[in-house]
Amino acid sequence: MLLSLWWWCAEGLCRRWLPAIPGGVLGMVLLLLALQYRLLPIAWVEHGANYLLAEMLLFFIPAVVAVVKFSALFEQAGLRIAAVIVLSTACVMLVTAFAVDRCDRFLRFRRIRMHRHGEALCSR
């Protein structure tokens, strides 16, 4: 219920002030920030998230129906479609790995800088 309310509010914000950003994306960013800064207890979100993960198979049913319904298309262009799927998945994985690596480097640099700054204050 809370996740749906969160999404609905983010969707309203996007429609009103940020039409270029999808409401689901803004909602996830706001939810991440609220959890990160402990404005929202994890226990409030955990039950809904576990339910969605348990029912994740339902999200793939439309894709399976499309494969069955358009089997002639897949017989004609199946190899090209598979190539696009594989390449796009690889691109997403590479961009995600790059982003995680950059964030990790930034956090390590920040920790080292804070540690050095703390030593400099203590030696005075």
Buried (B, 14 or more C-beta within 10 A) or exposed (E): EEBEEBBEBBBEBBEEEEEEEEBEEBBBEBBEEBBEEEEBEEEEBEEBEEEEEEEEEEEEEEEEEEEEEEEEEBEEEEEEBEEEEEEEEEEEEEEEEEEEEEEEEEEEEEEEEEEEEEEEEEEE
